[in-house]
Amino acid sequence: MQLYTRSAGSGLPVVLLHAFPLSSAMWLAQREGLAATCRVLTPDLRGFGGSRLEPADEPSLDLMADDVAELLDREGIEQAVVGGLSMGGYVTMAFCRRHADRLLGVILADTKAAPDTEQARANRERIAGEVVATGTDVLLSDVLPALVGPTTKQRRAMVHGRVRELVRSAPPAAVAWAQRAMAARPDSFETLAALKAPALVIVGDEDELAPPADAEAMARAAGDTRLRVIEKAGHLSAVEQPEAFNAAVADFVRSLPAEGARARG
């Protein structure tokens, strides 16, 4: 699977994986703001943005993680910092399980290591079925409200409007596939405990979907970890407070040994 990817900058490679049900368009401020610090690669996960979906493939975060490994191969990158926000964080943890030797560092933003509850899995299946049957209106009513925090809703109308349009444009088949992939994800606390690479955990202090308590639990589980809480940001902290998010990532990247990034081949 060849993922459509937007890139910027040079130096140590940092792969950022987008949230559900968005695309790599959400990382615009990161491509612009981090390009002076590192090489930023922001792929569209399968089915979203410019990446196609293979409907015959069973929904799986492992497949999505393998897509990212193929992206590194294609770019000639042996090791990279790999990170993601929300669904992108789930894919990152799957990457940690399957491709740990490719990691220079890990970034987990507004995500959680715990699996879905039965109720959450049932809700994902409901949304998957409804979006295929009737379109993306269910995303606007049931998903969008929790994606940004109250400060963004009250004070950042342009940001909220941009997120709304990204949600509205999500392809129904990809939405359903990704929902089912996320519903099947395992507990990832053992994955974090086994990490050899340093990790950065980021969370918005207004995040309702993956609140600070979830971020703290992940930080405790992983060994070499720093935790950054971003004020006045909800679930999409990178979009709501890009300068604070970028500063956290840049500090983390600068703390890593630059010689760790080796070319493949």
N, C-alpha and C positions, 0 to 999 in steps of 0.2 A: 504494500500500500504506500503510494507516494503522496505525502501530505503537502498541500499547498502551504508555503511558508513565507512570511515576511521577516526580513532581517535588517539589522542596522549595526553600525559600529564595528570595532575590531578588538582583538585581544582575547582574553579568557572567554570561552563560549558559555552563555547562559540561555537555557531553553525555558521559556515560560508557556505554560499550558492553560488555556482559557477555561472560564467557568461555563456552566450550563445555564441557559441554552444559547450562549453567545458564540463568538468566534474570535479569531486573533485580532479583530478590529478593536477589541477592548483594551489591547496593550499599546495603543498609539502613543500615550504619554510615556510609557516605559521605553519604547523604541527611540523616542526623541530624547528622553531625559537620561537614559543610561548608556547611550551610544559612545559617550566620551570615556566611559569606565570599562566597558566590556563589549563583546560581540553578542548582541541580543537576537535570538531566533524565536519567532512566535508562530508555530504551526497552527493551522486549522485542524482540529481533531476530526476523525473520519465522519463524513456526512455534513459537517458544518463549514460555512464559508466556501472556500474553493476546493475542499477535499471531498472526494466522492465516498459514497457508502456502498458496501457490498452486502446487499440484503440477505444473501445466502449465509453469511457468517453469523454465528450465534453471538448475541450481545455479550461483550466481554471487555473488562478493563485491561486484562492481560494483552488482548489484541491491540488495544490502543497504546499500551506501553511498548509493545513490539514495533508498532509504527514509528514511535519516537526513536527507538534504537536504529531502525532502518534510515531515519532521517540523519542521524549522526554518521552512519556509514556513508551515506550519499554525500555528506558535506566533508568527509574525510576527518572527522573528529573522533578521537579515541575516547576522551573523557571530557565531561562537561558538568557544570552546575545544572541540575534539573529541578524545576519547581513548577508549582501550579496553584491556582486559586479555586476553591470549591471542588467541582468535578475534576479540574486540572490537578488538584492535590490528590484525589483518589488515584488518578492515572500515575502521578509521581510515586505514590506508595507502591503501586503495582510494578513500576519501573525499578524501585528499590529491591523488590523481591526477585525480579527476573534478570536484572542487569546491574547488580551492585558494583561490579568492577568498572563500570563506565562513569561512576559518580566522583566528581570533585567536591560537590556540596549539594545540599538539598534545601529547597525552599518550600514551605508548606503554609499557605495563606488561606485563612477563613475556610478551613476544612476540618475534618475530624477523622480519627483513627477507628472509631467504633463502627460496627456494621449497622445497617438499618434495623429498626424494630419491625415487627410484623405489620403494625399500623402504617409505618412509613413505606414499606414495600407495597402494601395494598394501594396506598395513595399514588405511588409512582405508576403502578399498573393502570389505575383509573385514568391518570393524565395521559399515559401512553395511548390507551385505547381511544380516548376522547379526541386527542389532537389528530390522530389518523382519520377519525371519522368526520370531524367537523372543523379542523383547522386550528390556528394558534390562539383563538380567543381565550381558551382555557388557560393559556400561559399568562395572558395579561391579567386575568382575574385571580388565578391561584398561585402563580409563581412570582410575577413582577413585584407585588407589594412588599415581599420580604427581602428583595435583592439589595435594596439601598436602605440606609438608616433614616431616622426622622430628621436629622439635620439636613441631609441632602434633599429630602422631600420638601422641607420648609424653605431652604435657602439656596438650593442649587437646581433651579428649574431646568436649565439647559442640560445638566448632567442626567437628571431624571428622564428628560425627554429622549436623550441619546440612548440610554439603556432601554427605554420602552421600544424604540425603533429596532434595536438589535434583537430584542426578544420577539417582536412581531415578525421579523424576517427569518426566524429559525425554521429550517425545513422540517415538516412534520415527521417524515420517516426517520430522520436523524434524532429528533427529540425522543421518539418512542424507543429507538434502539439504545440510546444513551441512558434513558430512564431504567430500562431493564438491565443494562450492564451495571449501573450503580446499585440497583436493588440486590444484585447477586454478589456484591463485594464482600470480602471476608473481614474479620477483625485484623487490624494492622498494627496493634501495639507490639507484638513480637517482632514485626518487621522493623519498627523504629528502634527497639531495643538492640537489634542486631546491626544497626547502622555503623559503618566504620567511618563514613564521611561526616564532616560537621554539618549541622542543620540550623536553619533560621526558620522560626515559627512567627508568623505575623497574623494579627487579628484586629479587626475594627472593634472599638469598645461598644458600638451599637449593633453588632452582628447578632441577629436573632436566630439564624439558621445554624451557625457554628460559633457559639458564643465564647467569650474569653476562657471559661472553664474548660472547654474542649481543647483550646490551644495550650492551656497550662498542663493538661493531662498529657498531650503529645510531647511537650517540652520535658516533662518529667521522665517520660518513657525513653526518649533518645538520650544518648550520652553527651556528646559535645554539641550543645544546643544553646542558642540565644533566642529570647522571646521579645518581640516588639509589639506593643499595643498602640494602635493608631487612633487618636482621639477624633471624635465626631465623624466616624466612618462606620458604615454598616457592613453587609456581606461582601460588597464589591469595593473593598478598601483601596485597591489599586486604581479604580476609576474615580472614586469619591474624593480621595486624598492622595493624588499621584505624587506630589512632592515628598510627602512623608514616607510613602511606600518606596519611592525610588531611593531616598536617603538610606533607608534600612537595607535595601538590597545592595547599594553601592558600598556601604560600610562592610557588609558581609563579604562581598566579592574581594574587596581590598585586603581582607584578612586572610585570604586563601593564597597558597603558594602558586605564583603564575607559571612556574615551570611544570606544574602538574598537568597542564593541558598538552597532550601529545597528539600529533596527527596520526591518523590511521593509514597504514599502507606504506 
